[in-house]
Amino acid sequence: MVYRFLYARVGNRPDAEDLTTQVYMRALPRLRLVAAIEEIRSYLLATARTVLADHWRKHYDVQFAAIEDSIPATPTEVVNPASDENGIRRANAVLARLPENYRQVLDFRFLHGYSLRETAEAMGVSVANAKVLQHRALRRAAGQEFPA
């Protein structure tokens, strides 16, 4: 039950197995042996949600380094993205192959310049869900093959 719950959320076997192990390692020392089966299931699922939240927090935690020193004081070449017809064609081809919610999150975030919070509000989802959707959409888009 715990493995199926985690596998459905992370989508790959190794992570689901590792997280299942973590759930049991956290839950077993605190588990009451006289508890009813329903209580044990509830406790294990609550622990699984906590472990999953920790996993996503660690997985999406991005450390930003200062890069001011590597940016030139004056740009050497200014490129107008709107004038790059080939790039626009390729971007539209990639977006057209994505599911609607992925296309929507990328449109709000990168084409309209919405913040993560604004994107979540526009889509009617939580900020965490918008972040996950964006990550999955970028991974799916990056994995597509398209003509040059």
N, C-alpha and C positions, 0 to 999 in steps of 0.2 A: 504494500500500500504506500509506504513512504517512498520507495524507489520509483513507483509509477508517478506519484505526485511530482517528484523532483525531475524525473526524465521529461515529463510533459512541459516543464518550465525551462529547462536548460537545453533540451533537444539533442544531447549527446550522451552516450553511455559512460565514458570515463568520468565526466563531471558528475553525472547522476550517482554513480557508484561512490565517488569520493564524498559527495555531500551526504549520501545515505549513511556512510560510516560516521561522519561528523555528527549527524543527528543522534545516532545511537550512543556515541561516546559522550555526548552532552546529556542525553535523557536518562540513560540507565542508572547513573549514580543517584539521581534524584527521584527515580520512579518508585512509587509505593507498591509493594507486592500485593497488598490487599485491595487495590483499586479495581473497580469494575472495568470490563473490557472497553466500554464506551469512553470511560475516562482516560484510559491508556491511549486509545486511538486519538482522542482529542489532544492529549498532551504531546504525543509524537508529531501530529500535524502542526501544532503550534510551534514546537521546536524546529520542525522542518521549515516553516515559514521564516523563522528567525535565522536559521543557517543559510537559507536561500537569500535573504536580505543582506546578510554579511557577505555572501559570495558576490552578489551583484555590486555591492558597495566597493568591494576590493577590485572587482573586474573593471568597473567603470571609473575608478579613482585615477585621475590623470594629474600628474604633477607638471606644473608649468615652470619652465626655466626662463630666466631673463635672456632676451635675444637682441636687446637694443644695440649691442656692440657689433652684431653681424649685419645689421641693416645699413645700407649706404645712406649718407646724408641726403644725396640727391638721386632720384631714380635715373637709371641709365636709359630705360626705354619704357614708355607708357603704352600699355596695350588696352584698347577699348574692347571689352568682352562682347559688346553688342555688334561689333564689326566682324567678329569671327564667325562667319556663317557655317563653316564646317563644324566648329565646336557646338554651335547651337543645334545643328542637325543631329549630331551625335548625342547630345544631352537629351533632346526630345525623344530619340530612339530608345535610349536607356529608360527614360521615365515611362514611355509607352508600354514597356514590358513588365513594369512593376505592378503589384496589386494596388488598388485604389488608396488604401490607408498609407502605404509606403510612399506612393506618388504625392499624396497630400502633405505628409510631414516634410518631405524634401522640398516641395514647392514653397511651403510656408517658411521653412528655416533658411533656405539658400537663395531662392528666387525672390522672395518678398522681404527677406532679412528679419523675420520675426525672431524674438528671443524664444527660448525653450518654454517659458511660462506663457507667452502670447500664443505660441503654437498649440500648447495644451488647451488653452481656453478656446481657441478657434476650432479645434477638433472635438472639444467636449470630453477630453480625457484628463487624467492626472498628469502632473509634470513627470513623474517617474515613468508612466506608460509612454509619454511622448519621447522621452529619452531612449527607452528601449526600442520603440518603433523607428526612431532615427538611426540607431545603431544597426538594427536589422536591415533597414532599407539601404543603408550605405554598404553593408556587407553584400547584400543581394545585388546591388547595382555594380559593385566592384567585381563581382564574379561573372558578370555578363560579358559575352564576346560580341563585338559589334564591328562593322566595317569601318576602316579608316577613312 
